[in-house]
Amino acid sequence: MSLYPSLEDMKVDQLATAQYRFESQFNPVALPIANAPSSPPSYALNPTEVPNVGRYGGSLYPELSDYMGLDISPQALAELAPKYAVAIPQPSAVSVPTALSGPLVGMVAPLSGQSLGLQRAQVTNGIRELTLCKDASGKVGVRVQAVNKGVFVCLVTKGSPAAIAGMRFGDQVLQINGTTVAGFSMDQVHSLFRKSPVNGISVVVRDRPFERTVTLHKDSVGHIGFQFKNGKIIGLVKDSSAARNGLLTEHHLLEVNGQNVVGIKDKDITALIDEGGPIITVTVIPSFIYDHIVKKMASSLIKGSMDHSVPDV
């Protein structure tokens, strides 16, 4: 069963597959020839003309170029996803380009596969080990909060060792230098960091267990279809990409295309979305969990110290 990062990717894949199957009905069936190749010839990656379907004089889905308000004309497909510029030969041939890695491997993404934001934003929920050190002031640059007997990262200071190592808001801290911290308070965890050596601090984290990503596609006027206030999603636009892909209200925006937006003003988040290209991947967390994680931190600390760098792919 195929997996897709967005509903739009699924629909385009299904339509393109159906288009190929329809067109293949009108192709002459060649008799087998000795030493002939067993597979059909490859298609051009950047075709200049969409093939005609014989006597029908057009394609099976003439509305595909404006599907769900998206610009998926042959020219747009050739730019965003060259493999989909023409009909695809088999569903198995429409997977995400092999350059992608991690949780995206095996996903079918004719529209989103080239999106750097999608690659940066993926939440794996997997466990990884980080090695930290202390800066000149003796700090690792992370602050935590206890939630349901777990310990979660609520602040990663910009430019700190924790930021450089790739720690992110919402990561669950499992161990520090071999000590399991389940049930520890915030003060106990911070004490462990203070007592750690300057170098070689081992921190085991689970990747953002409360968070999820939603990949959205802008319509013809550049909208993705949700409203937010103070980073909290408060409304969805009917029949928009946000509504189609299951974005929920009562959730807080944490990242836009993989870039942390916690503590950023709404107008600056809007600017990131406007400048983020036709495909936007947002990372969200239920608001009641977000409020619990940040409730003991001053807003000035979040706005002034949070790491908002763009992660490497």
C-alpha positions as a printed Julia matrix, in Angstrom:
313×3 Matrix{Float64}:
   0.0     0.0     0.0
   1.44    3.36   -1.05
   2.02    6.17    1.45
   1.81    9.87    0.55
   2.87   13.07    2.36
  -0.31   14.87    1.26
  -3.74   14.21   -0.23
  -2.74   16.17   -3.31
   0.2    13.83   -3.89
  -2.1    10.83   -3.64
  -4.67   12.23   -6.06
  -2.08   13.27   -8.65
  -0.43    9.86   -8.44
  -3.76    8.1    -8.89
  -4.81   10.32  -11.79
  -1.46   10.02  -13.54
  -1.53    6.24  -13.14
  -5.08    6.06  -14.51
  -4.05    8.35  -17.39
  -1.24    6.01  -18.37
  -3.45    2.94  -18.18
  -6.05    4.63  -20.38
  -3.49    5.7   -22.95
  -1.83    2.29  -22.99
  -5.1     0.76  -24.22
  -4.62    2.55  -27.54
  -0.96    1.66  -28.03
  -0.38   -1.13  -30.61
   0.68   -4.38  -29.03
   3.94   -5.49  -30.62
   4.65   -9.16  -31.15
   7.61  -10.48  -29.13
  10.87  -10.29  -31.02
  13.97  -12.27  -30.2
  16.48  -10.31  -28.13
  14.02   -7.42  -27.81
  14.0    -5.47  -24.56
  11.35   -6.64  -22.1
  10.48   -3.14  -20.84
   9.05   -0.13  -22.71
  11.36    2.69  -23.79
  11.97    5.42  -21.24
  10.14    8.71  -21.44
  11.85   12.07  -21.68
  12.3    13.76  -18.33
  11.34   17.15  -19.74
   8.88   16.56  -22.58
   7.92   19.48  -24.76
   4.58   18.03  -25.78
   1.92   16.03  -23.96
   0.99   12.95  -26.0
  -2.42   12.86  -27.69
  -4.72    9.93  -27.0
  -5.53    8.85  -30.52
  -9.14    9.13  -31.58
 -10.23   10.77  -28.35
  -8.19   13.84  -29.21
  -7.29   14.65  -25.59
  -6.46   13.26  -22.21
  -8.66   11.23  -19.94
  -8.49   13.95  -17.27
  -8.49   17.34  -19.03
  -9.11   19.02  -15.67
  -5.88   17.62  -14.18
  -4.0    20.84  -14.96
  -6.19   22.69  -12.45
  -6.89   19.93   -9.95
  -8.11   21.18   -6.53
  -6.94   24.71   -7.35
  -3.35   23.6    -7.89
  -1.2    24.44  -10.9
  -0.22   20.97  -12.08
  -0.03   21.7   -15.77
   2.59   19.79  -17.78
   4.94   22.76  -17.44
   4.52   22.9   -13.64
   4.91   19.14  -13.31
   8.05   19.22  -15.43
   9.52   21.75  -13.0
   8.32   20.28   -9.68
   8.43   16.57  -10.51
  10.0    15.64  -13.85
   8.99   12.0   -13.42
   5.35   13.07  -13.62
   5.67   15.3   -16.63
   4.26   12.43  -18.71
   2.21    9.39  -17.86
   4.01    7.04  -15.56
   4.53    3.39  -16.61
   3.92    1.64  -13.26
   2.88    2.75   -9.75
   6.15    1.36   -8.41
   8.05    3.84  -10.56
   6.57    6.93   -8.95
   8.28    6.83   -5.59
  10.09    9.76   -4.05
  13.5    10.38   -5.69
  16.23    8.22   -4.24
  18.03   11.32   -2.94
  15.54   11.48   -0.08
  16.28    9.55    3.08
  14.92    8.78    6.51
  11.15    8.43    7.0
  10.46    9.67    3.45
  11.93    6.56    1.86
   9.17    4.63    0.11
   6.71    7.52    0.06
   5.03    8.41   -3.22
   5.29   12.18   -3.71
   4.86   13.4    -7.29
   4.31   16.99   -6.1
   6.1    17.15   -2.75
   9.1    14.94   -3.41
  11.41   17.84   -4.25
  10.38   19.97   -1.26
  13.29   20.75    1.06
  10.79   21.81    3.71
   9.25   18.34    3.7
  12.66   16.75    4.15
  13.68   19.14    6.95
  10.44   18.79    8.88
  10.04   15.03    9.19
   9.24   13.77   12.68
  10.53   10.23   13.17
   9.63    9.56   16.83
  12.83    7.5    16.82
  15.57    7.49   19.44
  18.99    9.05   18.83
  22.06    9.8    20.93
  23.6    13.26   20.95
  26.99   14.26   22.31
  27.04   17.72   23.83
  29.63   19.97   25.41
  29.45   23.12   27.49
  30.03   26.59   26.11
  32.27   29.27   27.61
  29.65   30.01   30.26
  29.39   26.35   31.27
  25.98   25.73   29.66
  24.73   23.26   27.04
  21.93   25.57   25.9
  18.82   23.54   26.69
  15.93   23.89   29.13
  13.43   21.13   29.89
   9.97   20.65   31.38
   8.42   17.58   33.02
   5.21   16.27   31.39
   3.48   13.06   32.55
   6.68   11.68   34.12
   8.63   12.45   30.96
  11.2    15.19   30.36
  10.76   17.39   27.29
  12.87   20.08   25.67
  11.14   23.45   25.92
  14.01   25.73   24.91
  17.06   25.29   22.71
  19.23   28.4    22.86
  20.35   29.74   19.5
  24.01   29.06   18.72
  24.36   26.74   21.72
  25.96   23.26   21.75
  22.44   21.76   21.95
  21.36   23.68   18.83
  24.47   22.66   16.92
  23.9    19.0    17.87
  20.35   19.15   16.43
  18.23   19.08   19.57
  14.73   20.45   18.89
  11.76   21.79   20.8
   9.58   18.88   21.95
  12.31   16.23   22.01
  11.9    13.84   24.94
  15.06   13.39   27.0
  15.47    9.73   28.01
  18.98    9.55   29.43
  21.81   11.88   30.42
  25.24   10.25   30.74
  23.56    6.86   31.2
  21.09    8.05   33.85
  17.44    7.44   32.94
  15.49   10.61   33.71
  11.9     9.3    33.61
  10.07   10.85   36.56
  12.76   13.51   37.13
  11.76   17.09   37.78
  13.03   20.01   35.75
  15.46   20.98   38.52
  16.86   17.44   38.77
  17.57   17.32   35.05
  19.18   20.75   35.01
  21.32   19.61   37.96
  22.54   16.63   35.93
  23.67   18.96   33.17
  25.43   21.26   35.63
  27.34   18.34   37.16
  28.33   16.91   33.78
  31.88   17.3    32.44
  32.69   20.01   29.94
  32.95   17.59   27.01
  31.37   14.29   26.01
  27.93   14.75   27.57
  25.76   11.88   26.28
  22.08   12.71   25.86
  19.6    10.16   24.5
  16.36   11.67   23.14
  13.22   10.5    21.41
  12.35   12.64   18.43
   9.33   14.86   19.29
   6.75   12.23   20.32
   3.86   14.71   20.67
   4.34   16.35   17.28
   3.3    15.63   13.71
   3.82   17.21   10.33
   1.22   18.18    7.72
   2.24   18.96    4.14
   0.08   21.59    2.42
  -0.12   22.93   -1.13
  -0.84   26.54   -1.99
  -3.79   27.27   -4.25
  -3.75   29.6    -7.25
  -3.71   32.68   -5.01
  -1.02   31.36   -2.67
  -3.23   30.29    0.24
  -2.99   27.04    2.21
  -6.18   27.52    4.17
  -5.83   28.12    7.91
  -5.81   31.03   10.34
  -3.7    31.32   13.47
  -3.26   33.73   16.34
  -0.22   33.83   18.63
   0.96   30.69   16.86
  -2.25   28.79   17.62
  -4.41   27.46   14.77
  -7.9    28.87   15.24
  -9.68   28.2    11.95
  -9.65   26.27    8.67
 -10.89   27.33    5.25
 -13.42   24.97    3.7
 -12.07   22.86    0.8
  -8.55   24.22    1.34
  -5.38   22.13    1.41
  -5.31   22.49    5.2
  -8.81   21.06    5.47
  -8.15   18.28    2.96
  -4.97   17.14    4.71
  -6.38   16.98    8.22
  -4.82   20.0     9.9
  -6.58   20.59   13.21
  -7.49   23.63   15.28
  -6.39   23.83   18.93
  -2.84   23.05   17.79
   0.23   25.25   17.93
   2.63   25.84   15.05
   6.15   24.74   15.98
   7.9    24.7    12.61
   7.37   25.92    9.06
   9.34   23.89    6.52
  11.47   22.6     9.36
  12.33   26.03   10.81
  11.35   26.59   14.44
   8.75   29.37   14.82
   8.1    29.14   18.59
   8.13   32.69   19.93
   8.05   34.3    16.49
   5.4    36.95   15.77
   2.43   35.95   13.63
   3.39   38.36   10.87
   6.85   36.79   10.67
   5.37   33.28   10.51
   3.1    34.49    7.7
   6.14   35.83    5.88
   7.87   32.46    6.18
   4.81   30.75    4.71
   4.54   33.31    1.9
   8.21   32.9     1.02
   8.3    29.13    1.51
   7.38   28.1    -2.01
   4.29   26.28   -3.32
   4.58   23.4    -0.81
   4.55   24.11    2.93
   5.13   21.53    5.65
   4.05   22.62    9.13
   4.92   20.88   12.39
   2.19   21.11   15.03
   1.55   20.01   18.61
  -1.72   19.92   20.6
  -2.12   23.27   22.31
  -2.74   21.84   25.78
   0.63   20.06   25.63
   2.36   23.15   24.24
   0.92   25.28   27.03
   2.12   22.79   29.64
   5.64   22.68   28.21
   6.1    26.46   28.09
   3.94   27.52   31.04
   6.86   28.22   33.39
   8.96   30.14   30.88
   8.84   33.88   30.4
   7.69   34.89   26.92
  10.72   37.15   26.64
  12.99   34.11   27.11
  11.21   32.19   24.35
  11.22   35.12   21.94
  14.75   36.23   22.64
  16.66   32.98   23.12
  14.97   30.23   21.06
  16.98   28.75   18.2
  15.24   29.55   14.89
  17.94   28.31   12.52
  17.1    26.27    9.42
  18.15   22.62    9.93
  20.45   20.94    7.45
  18.99   18.25    5.2
